[in-house]
């Protein structure tokens, strides 16, 4: 499997051996480090149409999504710069920030084991 450069639309192309057409991998920008990364590697927070902010583990909840890397440093940067609040246009509850931290700690434990 060969990875090709991404284009301006936020996709990365991966060429599979069995198919002739390359597969698109969606890219999203982390609010903390501002790097473009594959969507599956990032954690998604979502603001529902009712205005409630929550974590989206499936990536399919309706509403406006914002992505962040699964490491504590990116979360610190996003909170300090109020990037999450700007992305949703509302103040982010402390409980959501704590849930993000807990999920990142959980990811750290699974990586080290």
Residue frames as qw, qx, qy, qz and C-alpha x, y, z in Angstrom:
[[0.000, 0.891, 0.453, 0.000, 0.00, 0.00, 0.00],
 [0.452, 0.148, 0.027, 0.879, 1.53, 3.31, -1.08],
 [0.079, -0.814, -0.414, 0.399, 0.58, 6.66, 0.45],
 [0.405, 0.502, 0.273, 0.714, 0.50, 9.62, -1.89],
 [0.134, -0.014, -0.234, 0.963, 0.64, 13.29, -0.99],
 [0.120, 0.648, 0.666, -0.349, -2.52, 14.98, 0.19],
 [0.219, 0.497, 0.401, 0.738, -4.28, 17.57, -1.88],
 [0.057, -0.230, 0.173, -0.956, -5.86, 20.89, -0.92],
 [0.607, -0.357, -0.358, -0.613, -9.29, 19.33, -0.26],
 [0.482, -0.478, 0.556, -0.479, -8.12, 17.54, 2.90],
 [0.982, 0.049, 0.076, -0.166, -7.75, 14.02, 1.51],
 [0.210, -0.586, 0.758, 0.195, -4.83, 11.66, 1.37],
 [0.830, 0.319, -0.270, -0.369, -4.72, 9.07, -1.38],
 [0.499, -0.389, 0.774, -0.022, -3.74, 5.47, -0.69],
 [0.612, 0.369, -0.538, -0.447, -3.23, 3.12, -3.61],
 [0.791, -0.181, 0.537, -0.232, -4.35, -0.45, -3.02],
 [0.197, -0.307, 0.847, 0.387, -2.76, -3.32, -4.90],
 [0.324, 0.324, 0.887, 0.063, -6.05, -4.92, -5.88],
 [0.300, 0.833, 0.441, -0.145, -7.74, -1.78, -7.20],
 [0.539, 0.406, 0.219, 0.704, -6.69, 0.68, -9.86],
 [0.092, -0.813, -0.119, -0.563, -8.19, 3.77, -8.19],
 [0.294, 0.164, -0.615, 0.713, -6.53, 5.20, -5.07],
 [0.397, -0.666, -0.631, 0.018, -8.68, 5.36, -1.92],
 [0.007, -0.696, 0.106, -0.711, -9.22, 8.74, -0.28],
 [0.520, -0.368, -0.611, 0.471, -8.37, 9.08, 3.42],
 [0.103, -0.898, -0.233, -0.360, -10.13, 12.11, 4.94],
 [0.498, 0.065, -0.373, 0.780, -7.84, 14.52, 6.77],
 [0.294, -0.886, -0.316, -0.169, -8.82, 16.92, 9.55],
 [0.287, 0.583, -0.356, 0.671, -6.92, 19.66, 11.35],
 [0.553, -0.416, -0.592, 0.413, -6.18, 19.32, 15.07],
 [0.139, -0.933, -0.182, -0.279, -7.24, 22.39, 17.06],
 [0.644, -0.710, 0.105, 0.264, -4.19, 22.12, 19.32],
 [0.560, -0.353, 0.451, 0.598, -1.20, 21.58, 17.03],
 [0.434, 0.708, -0.042, -0.555, -2.99, 22.71, 13.82],
 [0.086, -0.342, 0.849, 0.394, -1.59, 19.72, 11.87],
 [0.764, 0.187, -0.241, -0.568, -3.58, 17.86, 9.23],
 [0.196, -0.256, 0.939, -0.116, -3.97, 14.21, 10.26],
 [0.326, -0.184, -0.840, -0.392, -6.15, 11.28, 9.20],
 [0.529, -0.434, -0.081, -0.725, -9.63, 11.65, 10.65],
 [0.868, -0.257, -0.417, -0.083, -9.51, 8.23, 12.37],
 [0.606, 0.076, -0.473, 0.635, -6.46, 9.24, 14.45],
 [0.036, -0.294, 0.212, -0.931, -8.22, 12.23, 16.03],
 [0.038, -0.433, -0.803, 0.407, -10.85, 12.59, 18.76],
 [0.064, -0.449, -0.440, -0.775, -14.06, 14.35, 17.68],
 [0.044, 0.387, 0.583, -0.713, -16.07, 16.71, 19.87],
 [0.013, 0.425, 0.668, 0.611, -19.47, 17.69, 18.50],
 [0.213, 0.189, 0.335, -0.898, -21.97, 20.47, 19.10],
 [0.216, 0.422, 0.876, 0.084, -25.47, 19.09, 18.51],
 [0.005, -0.514, -0.438, -0.738, -28.19, 21.11, 16.76],
 [0.475, -0.773, -0.411, -0.088, -29.67, 21.68, 20.26],
 [0.016, 0.874, -0.284, 0.395, -26.40, 23.33, 21.36],
 [0.815, -0.523, 0.247, -0.034, -25.08, 20.51, 23.59],
 [0.333, 0.701, -0.630, 0.016, -21.34, 19.79, 23.37],
 [0.882, -0.282, 0.357, -0.121, -20.25, 16.16, 23.78],
 [0.196, -0.472, 0.792, 0.334, -17.65, 13.65, 22.63],
 [0.833, 0.365, -0.069, -0.410, -18.39, 11.65, 19.51],
 [0.513, -0.408, 0.744, 0.133, -16.68, 8.27, 19.66],
 [0.700, 0.353, 0.615, 0.087, -18.39, 6.96, 16.51],
 [0.201, -0.241, 0.400, 0.861, -17.76, 10.01, 14.34],
 [0.013, -0.366, -0.767, -0.527, -21.36, 9.94, 13.13],
 [0.058, -0.644, -0.585, 0.490, -23.26, 12.18, 15.52],
 [0.273, 0.761, 0.376, 0.452, -25.07, 15.05, 13.80],
 [0.284, -0.935, -0.087, 0.194, -23.78, 18.55, 14.38],
 [0.324, 0.868, -0.336, 0.169, -20.63, 20.61, 14.07],
 [0.935, -0.227, -0.077, 0.260, -17.47, 18.65, 14.79],
 [0.059, 0.893, -0.429, 0.126, -14.04, 19.72, 15.95],
 [0.947, 0.073, -0.263, 0.167, -11.03, 17.43, 16.05],
 [0.241, -0.842, 0.451, -0.172, -8.11, 17.15, 18.45],
 [0.535, 0.383, -0.743, 0.118, -5.09, 14.85, 18.68],
 [0.830, -0.455, -0.301, -0.112, -5.22, 12.17, 21.37],
 [0.633, 0.014, -0.414, 0.653, -2.43, 13.71, 23.46],
 [0.338, -0.747, -0.435, 0.372, -2.60, 15.99, 26.46],
 [0.326, -0.317, 0.131, 0.881, -0.35, 18.70, 25.02],
 [0.006, -0.292, -0.570, -0.768, -2.73, 19.38, 22.11],
 [0.320, -0.705, -0.627, -0.089, -5.69, 19.54, 24.49],
 [0.410, -0.590, -0.227, 0.658, -3.84, 22.04, 26.70],
 [0.197, -0.098, 0.327, 0.919, -3.07, 24.24, 23.69],
 [0.132, -0.462, -0.670, -0.566, -6.66, 24.07, 22.42],
 [0.380, -0.737, -0.537, 0.155, -8.09, 25.00, 25.85],
 [0.402, -0.485, -0.069, 0.774, -5.53, 27.77, 26.46],
 [0.088, -0.061, 0.404, 0.908, -6.13, 29.37, 23.05],
 [0.469, 0.370, 0.466, -0.653, -9.92, 28.82, 23.37],
 [0.178, 0.218, -0.730, -0.623, -9.88, 27.06, 19.99],
 [0.037, -0.320, -0.947, 0.001, -12.64, 24.64, 21.07],
 [0.104, 0.629, 0.489, -0.595, -14.87, 27.51, 22.19],
 [0.181, 0.515, -0.304, -0.781, -14.27, 29.36, 18.92],
 [0.069, 0.042, -0.900, -0.428, -14.99, 26.26, 16.84],
 [0.095, -0.476, -0.874, 0.007, -18.41, 25.82, 18.44],
 [0.094, -0.521, -0.179, -0.829, -19.26, 29.43, 19.23],
 [0.671, -0.652, -0.161, -0.314, -20.10, 28.53, 22.85],
 [0.208, -0.665, 0.644, -0.316, -18.17, 28.15, 26.09],
 [0.683, 0.096, -0.722, -0.051, -16.99, 24.54, 26.54],
 [0.736, -0.607, 0.040, -0.298, -18.11, 22.97, 29.85],
 [0.167, -0.650, 0.726, -0.152, -15.33, 21.76, 32.14],
 [0.803, -0.048, 0.557, -0.206, -16.94, 18.29, 32.09],
 [0.817, 0.576, 0.008, -0.021, -16.24, 17.94, 28.34],
 [0.237, 0.785, -0.543, 0.182, -12.61, 18.94, 28.87],
 [0.494, -0.430, 0.708, -0.263, -12.34, 16.35, 31.67],
 [0.895, 0.231, 0.347, -0.157, -13.88, 13.69, 29.39],
 [0.631, 0.725, -0.266, 0.067, -11.32, 14.52, 26.71],
 [0.067, -0.691, 0.675, -0.248, -8.52, 14.22, 29.26],
 [0.727, -0.182, 0.609, -0.260, -9.89, 10.88, 30.50],
 [0.881, 0.448, 0.124, -0.082, -10.11, 9.54, 26.95],
 [0.424, 0.769, -0.452, 0.156, -6.54, 10.62, 26.27],
 [0.354, -0.541, 0.710, -0.281, -5.34, 8.95, 29.47],
 [0.868, 0.090, 0.440, -0.212, -7.17, 5.79, 28.41],
 [0.754, 0.643, -0.135, 0.021, -5.45, 5.92, 25.02],
 [0.078, 0.752, -0.618, 0.217, -2.06, 6.34, 26.72],
 [0.620, -0.320, 0.668, -0.259, -2.66, 3.23, 28.84],
 [0.899, 0.308, 0.289, -0.114, -3.66, 1.09, 25.84],
 [0.554, 0.762, -0.324, 0.085, -0.60, 2.23, 23.87],
 [0.098, -0.673, 0.687, -0.256, 1.83, 1.37, 26.67],
 [0.737, -0.166, 0.602, -0.257, 0.34, -2.10, 27.27]]
